Amino acid sequence: MLVRSSHGRGRATVTHAVVVIFLEFFAWGLLTTPMLTVLHETFPQHTFLMNGLVQGVKGFLSFLSAPLIGALSDIWGRKSFLLMTVFFTCAPIPFMRISPWWYFALISVSGVFSVTFSVIFAYVADITEEQERSTAYGLVSATFAASLVTSPAIGAYLSAQYGDSLVVLIATVIAVTDIAFVFFVVPESLPDKMRLTTWGFPLSWEQADPFASLRRVGKDTTVLLICVTVFLSYLPEAGQYSSFFLYLRQVIEFSPAAIAAFIAMVGILSIIAQTLFLGVLMRTIGNKNTVLLGLGFQIFQLAWYGFGSEPWMMWAAGTVAAMSSITFPAVSALVSHSASPDQQGVAQGMITGIRGLCNGLGPALYGFIFYLFNVELIDLQPVAGRPSPSTKKALIPGPPFLFGACAVVLALLVAVFIPTSRRLPDAKTGSANKSSNGSAAHAQGGGPLTTPTSDAEDIEPLLQDSSM
C-alpha cells in the first residue's frame, strides 16, 4: 500500500499529493493559448529572448530558495510549506488579464516559492515504503502529464469562443480550489516525533545557503556524478519548457488546436510511460539503467526537434519525448533511496535547487540562441504554406534543441559511472552526540545533507509550459 498513517492528523495518502499536483497544473494548462497571446502583445520584439529572461529569473530564485524550504519542511512539516508553494505558484494567474506587466513580474518573483514538486516528493517519501517510492513518484509525475492532457485544448476552445478573460477566471477558480484543498483536506505527512511544534527553532545559514550544497558536491563522488547528470540533462529540458510551444506556433506553424492536440498526445503517452513502463523498468533493470534509458530517449527527442522542419516530424518526436519523461521520477527515486528518512525534504529540496538553477539558465540560454539565429515570434498567424523568413532554407530549424541533445549526450556519459546502490552520507551541523529529546531530532533532520542537488517545476516533468 502507498499509505502510512499520520499521527493525529488523519491518514495521509499519495492521493492527496496527486490531487494537489493535478489542480495546480490543470489551471496553468488552461492558459497555454492565452499565454502565447500575452507574450506576443507584451514583448512584440525579441519574444523568445524576453520569455527566456522572465523564466530565467524565476528559475534562479527557485534555486536560491529550494534548500531552505526543503530543510524547513523537515523541521515544521510539509503541509504549511505545500500551502505556501501552491499559493505563490498560482498567484500570477489572475494578473494575466489585470496587468500583463504585473503578471510577468509576479511570475519572476514567484520563483522564490515555486518549488511544489520538492515538497510533494518529500510528502510522498513520508508516507511510502522505500520499495514503493519509485512507483509513487511515477504516479505523481504521470498526474502532472494527465493534468495537461485536456486542459490546453479546453483553454484553446474557451478562448476562441468566449475570450481569454473567461479562461483566466476559470484557471483562477481552480487555483483557489487547490489552495483550499491543501488548507482544509490535506493532512500532515511528517510524523509528530520528527516535527518541531514551535517556530523558534534556529536555522543556520549553511542550511539555507544553496551554494553550500554545491560546494559539498565535490566531496562525494556519487553526489557529484548525480548532480552533473541532472544539470546536463535538465538544462536543455528547462529551455525547451520555456520556448517549445512558441517554437511550434512560429517556426513549425502549428495552429492553437494542433498545439493542444500535441500536448494531449504527449501527455497520454507520458502517463502510460510513467505508470506502466516505469514500474516495470525499475523492477527489471534498476534505477540507474532506467535513468540511462530515459536519457537515451531524450537525446533522440532533442535531435529530432532540432533537425525537424515538418509538422509530422514534431508529432513523431513527441512519442519519443513521452518515453524520456521517465528520467525525472527515476532520478528522484534514486536520490530518495540514498537519503535517510529524516532527510527527505532536504534531499528533494536540493534536487529542486539544481533544477531551479537550470530553470534559470536554460530559458535564458535558449532565448539567446534563438535570438542569435534570428528566430522571432513575428506573427501569431502566419500564412499557411509560407515559410517564415527566419527559418527559410535553414539546415537546422531548431539550433537550441541540437545544443540540448549534445548536453544530454554528456549527461549520459557521466551517468554511466554512477554507482548502482549506496547510502549517501549525512553531514550534520549540530553536535555529534545523539539526544533523545525532540529538539535534537529536529536539529539532525534539518541539518544539511550531502545529497544530490537538483525543479521542477517547479517543474517539473516533460510538458511544463513556460507559463508554469
Buried (B, 14 or more C-beta within 10 A) or exposed (E): EBBBEBEEBEEBBBBBBBBBBBBBBBBBBBBBBBBBBBBBEBBEEBBBBBBBBBBBBBBBBBBBBBBBBBBBBBBBBBBBBBBBBBBBBBBBBBBBBEEBEEBBBBBBBBBBBBBBBBBBBBBBBBBBEEEBBBBBBBBBBBBBBBBBBBBBBBBBBBBEEEEBEBBBBBBBEBBBBBBEBBBEEBBBBBBEEBBBEEEEBEBBEBBBBBEBBBEBBEEBEBBBBBBBBBBBBBBBBBBBBBBBBBBBBBBBBBBBBBBBBBBBBBBBBBBBBBBEBBBEBBEEEBBBBBBBBBBBBBBBBBBBBBBBBEBEBBBBBBBBBBBBBBBBBBBBBBBBBBBBEBBBBBBBBBBBBBBBBBBBBBBBBBBBBBBEBEBBBBEBEBEEEEBBEBBEEBEBBBBBBBBBBBBBBBBBEBBEEBEEEEEBBBBEEBEEEEEEEBEBBBBBBBBBBBBBBBBBBBBBBBBBBBBB
